[in-house]
Amino acid sequence: MSLFAGLEHVVQQDVPLASFNSLRIGGNAAYFAVPTSQAELQELVRRARAAGMPMRVLGDGANVLIPSQGWHGLVIQLSAPDFTAISVTANGLNVGGGTKLAHFVSMAAREGFKGPEQLVGIPGTIGGALHVNTSTTGGNIGAWVKQATVLTAAGEVLVRKREQLNFSYRQSSLNELAIIAAEFEFEREPSELVVRRMQKLWIVRKSKQPLLDEPCAYVFKDHGGSTATQVLTKAGAQGMKSGAVEVSDRDPNFFVARQGATSADFLDLVAKTKQQVLDRLAIELELAVDVW
Ligand SMILES: Cc1cc2nc3c(=O)[nH]c(=O)nc-3n(C[C@H](O)[C@H](O)[C@H](O)COP(=O)(O)OP(=O)(O)OC[C@H]3O[C@@H](n4cnc5c(N)ncnc54)[C@H](O)[C@@H]3O)c2cc1C
C-alpha cells in the first residue's frame, strides 16, 4: 500500500461496503480509511488527490446505494472520536461531522434546545444530514446551522458561515468533500417539554418505519404538496418487489432488502415504482437516495 505508506493503521484495502450502509448491499471499496485526526484526514486527501484517486465520505450509509461493483477509490469515514465529539455552547451545540444524529437529537433535548427532536429516529450522521438537509414535516437540520467547517477535495479547510449557506428541501450547498464539524444555534424551551415531544415523535415514527433490524432505504423525495408515501400509496405501490427488494408494507417509501438483495434489484424496483406512479398519477418521483 505504498500510496498510503505510514497510514496503514487507518487505511484498509478491499473493504465490503455492505457492512456500512442501511440496505446492507453493494461491493467493496478499493480503499477505506478511518482517520483519527484532522491532520491524518488532510494527509489522506492529499495523497489520494496526488494519485488522481476519487474520494467520497461515508456517514452512516442511511441514504446511499452502493453498486455491486463497489467504489473504485478511497472511502473515508469520520467515525473516530476526533470527529464525533459534541460540546454545549451558550445557545447551541458544536458537533463533529461524524456524530450520530441520534446523539445530537438527544443531547439537544436534554439541554432544552428546541428543534432537533423533530429528527428523532432518523438514522445518519451530522455530515450526511447536512449534505442532504435531512428533514421531516417538523423541521430541517439546515435551519439551525450557524456555521460549518469543511475540507475541500483540494485539501483546504474552510469555515462556511450561515449567510454563505443555502438549504432547501433535501438539498444543501454544503457539498465539499468532507463536513468536519458544525455549530448549531437553537431557541430554548424547558427540557422536559422537548424530551416529552421527542418521546412522542419517536413512538409515532417507530410505528411507521420498517423494523429496526430490517435493511432498508427511504427512497423518494416528496412531490409538490404530497409526501412520497402518499403518492406511492395512491399509485398502489404496496406489494411490489424486484428480486429480493420489496416495498415495505409499513410505508411504501421504504424499500426493504431481503437476504441476497443486490443494487440491481433496488434500482429495478425504483424504475418499476416510478413507472407505475407516472402511468397512474402522471407524477415523476425523484430519487432521494444517493447512488454511488
Ligand atoms: C429508516 C430510515 C428513515 C429515514 N427517514 C428520513 C427522514 O424522515 N427524513 C430524511 O430527510 N431522511 C430520512 N432518511 C434518510 C437518511 O437517514 C438521512 O438522509 C441521513 O441524514 C443520512 O445520513 P448518513 O450519515 O447516513 O449519510 P450517508 O448515507 O452516509 O451519506 C449521504 C450523502 O452524504 C455524504 N456525506 C456523508 N457524510 C458526509 C460528511 N461528513 N461530509 C460530506 N459529505 C458527507 C455522502 O457522501 C453521501 O453523498 C431515512 C433513512 C432510513 C434508512
Ligand as a Chemical Component Dictionary entry (heavy atoms), coordinates in Angstrom:
data_LIG
# 
_chem_comp.id                   LIG 
_chem_comp.type                 NON-POLYMER 
_chem_comp.pdbx_formal_charge   0 
_chem_comp.three_letter_code    LIG 
# 
loop_
_chem_comp_atom.comp_id 
_chem_comp_atom.atom_id 
_chem_comp_atom.alt_atom_id 
_chem_comp_atom.type_symbol 
_chem_comp_atom.charge 
_chem_comp_atom.model_Cartn_x 
_chem_comp_atom.model_Cartn_y 
_chem_comp_atom.model_Cartn_z 
_chem_comp_atom.pdbx_ordinal 
LIG C1  C1  C 0 -35.209 4.091  8.329  1  
LIG C2  C2  C 0 -34.816 5.379  7.650  2  
LIG C3  C3  C 0 -35.573 6.535  7.886  3  
LIG C4  C4  C 0 -35.242 7.740  7.264  4  
LIG N1  N1  N 0 -36.025 8.854  7.486  5  
LIG C5  C5  C 0 -35.688 10.024 6.910  6  
LIG C6  C6  C 0 -36.497 11.205 7.114  7  
LIG O1  O1  O 0 -37.521 11.178 7.792  8  
LIG N2  N2  N 0 -36.087 12.360 6.540  9  
LIG C7  C7  C 0 -34.959 12.431 5.782  10 
LIG O2  O2  O 0 -34.633 13.527 5.296  11 
LIG N3  N3  N 0 -34.191 11.342 5.562  12 
LIG C8  C8  C 0 -34.524 10.152 6.098  13 
LIG N4  N4  N 0 -33.747 9.042  5.873  14 
LIG C9  C9  C 0 -32.516 9.175  5.064  15 
LIG C10 C10 C 0 -31.222 9.338  5.920  16 
LIG O3  O3  O 0 -31.419 8.858  7.206  17 
LIG C11 C11 C 0 -30.756 10.771 6.006  18 
LIG O4  O4  O 0 -30.593 11.306 4.719  19 
LIG C12 C12 C 0 -29.418 10.870 6.776  20 
LIG O5  O5  O 0 -29.195 12.179 7.127  21 
LIG C13 C13 C 0 -28.247 10.349 6.003  22 
LIG O6  O6  O 0 -27.080 10.492 6.819  23 
LIG P1  P1  P 0 -25.855 9.490  6.661  24 
LIG O7  O7  O 0 -24.789 9.909  7.588  25 
LIG O8  O8  O 0 -26.321 8.095  6.768  26 
LIG O9  O9  O 0 -25.413 9.813  5.167  27 
LIG P2  P2  P 0 -24.805 8.774  4.106  28 
LIG O10 O10 O 0 -25.906 7.909  3.598  29 
LIG O11 O11 O 0 -23.613 8.092  4.653  30 
LIG O12 O12 O 0 -24.362 9.778  3.000  31 
LIG C14 C14 C 0 -25.307 10.535 2.268  32 
LIG C15 C15 C 0 -24.533 11.541 1.392  33 
LIG O13 O13 O 0 -23.883 12.473 2.236  34 
LIG C16 C16 C 0 -22.467 12.444 2.003  35 
LIG N5  N5  N 0 -21.816 12.585 3.314  36 
LIG C17 C17 C 0 -21.964 11.785 4.398  37 
LIG N6  N6  N 0 -21.210 12.247 5.413  38 
LIG C18 C18 C 0 -20.549 13.330 4.954  39 
LIG C19 C19 C 0 -19.628 14.261 5.519  40 
LIG N7  N7  N 0 -19.190 14.168 6.797  41 
LIG N8  N8  N 0 -19.158 15.257 4.724  42 
LIG C20 C20 C 0 -19.589 15.388 3.440  43 
LIG N9  N9  N 0 -20.455 14.563 2.854  44 
LIG C21 C21 C 0 -20.948 13.556 3.599  45 
LIG C22 C22 C 0 -22.173 11.091 1.361  46 
LIG O14 O14 O 0 -21.022 11.154 0.540  47 
LIG C23 C23 C 0 -23.432 10.856 0.564  48 
LIG O15 O15 O 0 -23.356 11.528 -0.665 49 
LIG C24 C24 C 0 -34.102 7.819  6.436  50 
LIG C25 C25 C 0 -33.345 6.648  6.191  51 
LIG C26 C26 C 0 -33.701 5.433  6.780  52 
LIG C27 C27 C 0 -32.856 4.226  6.495  53 
# 
loop_
_chem_comp_bond.comp_id 
_chem_comp_bond.atom_id_1 
_chem_comp_bond.atom_id_2 
_chem_comp_bond.value_order 
_chem_comp_bond.pdbx_ordinal 
LIG C1  C2  SING 1  
LIG C2  C3  SING 2  
LIG C2  C26 DOUB 3  
LIG C3  C4  DOUB 4  
LIG C4  N1  SING 5  
LIG C4  C24 SING 6  
LIG N1  C5  DOUB 7  
LIG C5  C6  SING 8  
LIG C5  C8  SING 9  
LIG C6  O1  DOUB 10 
LIG C6  N2  SING 11 
LIG N2  C7  SING 12 
LIG C7  O2  DOUB 13 
LIG C7  N3  SING 14 
LIG N3  C8  DOUB 15 
LIG C8  N4  SING 16 
LIG N4  C9  SING 17 
LIG N4  C24 SING 18 
LIG C9  C10 SING 19 
LIG C10 O3  SING 20 
LIG C10 C11 SING 21 
LIG C11 O4  SING 22 
LIG C11 C12 SING 23 
LIG C12 O5  SING 24 
LIG C12 C13 SING 25 
LIG C13 O6  SING 26 
LIG O6  P1  SING 27 
LIG P1  O7  DOUB 28 
LIG P1  O8  SING 29 
LIG P1  O9  SING 30 
LIG O9  P2  SING 31 
LIG P2  O10 DOUB 32 
LIG P2  O11 SING 33 
LIG P2  O12 SING 34 
LIG O12 C14 SING 35 
LIG C14 C15 SING 36 
LIG C15 O13 SING 37 
LIG C15 C23 SING 38 
LIG O13 C16 SING 39 
LIG C16 N5  SING 40 
LIG C16 C22 SING 41 
LIG N5  C17 SING 42 
LIG N5  C21 SING 43 
LIG C17 N6  DOUB 44 
LIG N6  C18 SING 45 
LIG C18 C19 SING 46 
LIG C18 C21 DOUB 47 
LIG C19 N7  SING 48 
LIG C19 N8  DOUB 49 
LIG N8  C20 SING 50 
LIG C20 N9  DOUB 51 
LIG N9  C21 SING 52 
LIG C22 O14 SING 53 
LIG C22 C23 SING 54 
LIG C23 O15 SING 55 
LIG C24 C25 DOUB 56 
LIG C25 C26 SING 57 
LIG C26 C27 SING 58 
# 
